[in-house]
Amino acid sequence: MKSGPILTVPPTVAEVISKARALMAESQAISAEAILRPLVAKYPDCVEAWMLLADLAEQRGDDDRARACLASAQAQAPRSEALAINIAQAQLEAGKLGDAVETLARLLAELPLSVLGWVMLGDVLQLGGLPALAATARYEGITRGQSLGLMVNMETTPEPLRPVIEQLIASINEEKFARLGQAFARMREQLGASAITRVEHAIAAYLGQVNDGPASVHQRPKFLFFPGLPEGPYHDPYLHPWARQLDQGYDAIRAEALAVLGQNEGVENFLSFQPGQSKAGYLGGDGSNPSWDAFFFYRHGQRNDANHLRCPATSSVLKSIELCEVEGQAPEICYSILQPGTHIMPHHGVTNTRLVMHLPLLVPADCALHVHGADPHVWKERELVMFDDTFKHEAWNKSQHTRVVLLMDCWNPHLTAAERVATRHLTETIATYENFPLEDLGKIAQQLRGATPVPA
């Protein structure tokens, strides 16, 4: 009697991995790689196989192949913090600082709130001889953790980590104090100590060295409170002499805004949302598609040349007035377009050193601005309004038509010229410290590739 064909059961993934590890332990690298390559070809999501292939490539000195395998492993599980940290740790121990930066950059692109990712990035940059960037990365880690309710105090910090976190926060504060101290010394030398005593007090309050916050429960600056400035939700727009130029240019500015509205080109969302981020806390209303849009002349301090060319009259007026300039932040100037049935939810601005000016251009019924601490303000076309957006504020368009204002930030007119210069310089110093340039990590990785770690 003939026997039937013998069926060969293919090995499981676990069995191939086990066999590869055994071969590697016996120094049979070629044989191990020979069974791992087909495995990842068939199962590209097998992270462990990619890791073993990276080890084999590193053993034979093929650094490019090792990096490619690690990247493949991370690509299969881009949101695995533990995997990325383990990869970066191995790269760090091998002295491959540039590779570790690349691994952490991929992690932070996926998980920007990864506290461990930011803190480890700081360690890598410190070893790479970049202490300033290292301090900023660690600051990002702590503040992002605190945004999740972690490390706010001892109760929200796991007990085993408390000594480490305390030391980390102390070093972050020391670096911040040092940078601001150096910046303030430059301003004192340039402007004279007596001209910026109020700025010095504001920075002391920012650092927590003095307790001098807003008197109103409605005022909560997200960044910097400058004590001693006249407080209140609204301020006289004509404290700025150039406000008259906005009045004089009104008809031409309005005509250009209506033309933009008709073409609907160059209009974008005023607010930027991350993928998956809900608009619920920012925009509401009963419209079919609540939206706050903008046609920007300046965005985060960057001039939009194309939009200036499309609206020469508005551009000419803006060129003739004093703009609030802070690198990476201001000016912020646009036609602010509030679509029908949209409610901008209550929120706070960043600092009372800057105020917000509105020139209403197209205002249907049932539209208003409400700066808490005062009654709602109903916009009237042609009538300027200036308010302190560090007070809780909201706005709505309950009509069936579009509302348009020329929106711009401006210096608080109660600051002296010297105070504006000093405030700008110190704000830019703080921003450099608090905002890590994630977009530069590729260049940083290249810079550190081959660098010798600096002893701690």
PyMOL commands that set and color helices and strands:
alter all, ss='L'
color gray80, all
select helices_A, chain A and resi 13-25+29-42+47-59+63-76+81-93+97-110+115-127+131-147+154-156+159-191+193-206+237-239+243-248+250-263+305-310+312-320+417-434+438-448
alter helices_A, ss='H'
color red, helices_A
select strands_A, chain A and resi 234-235+268-269+283-284+292-299+302-303+333-338+342-347+354-362+367-371+385-387+393-397+403-411
alter strands_A, ss='S'
color yellow, strands_A
deselect
rebuild
show_as cartoon
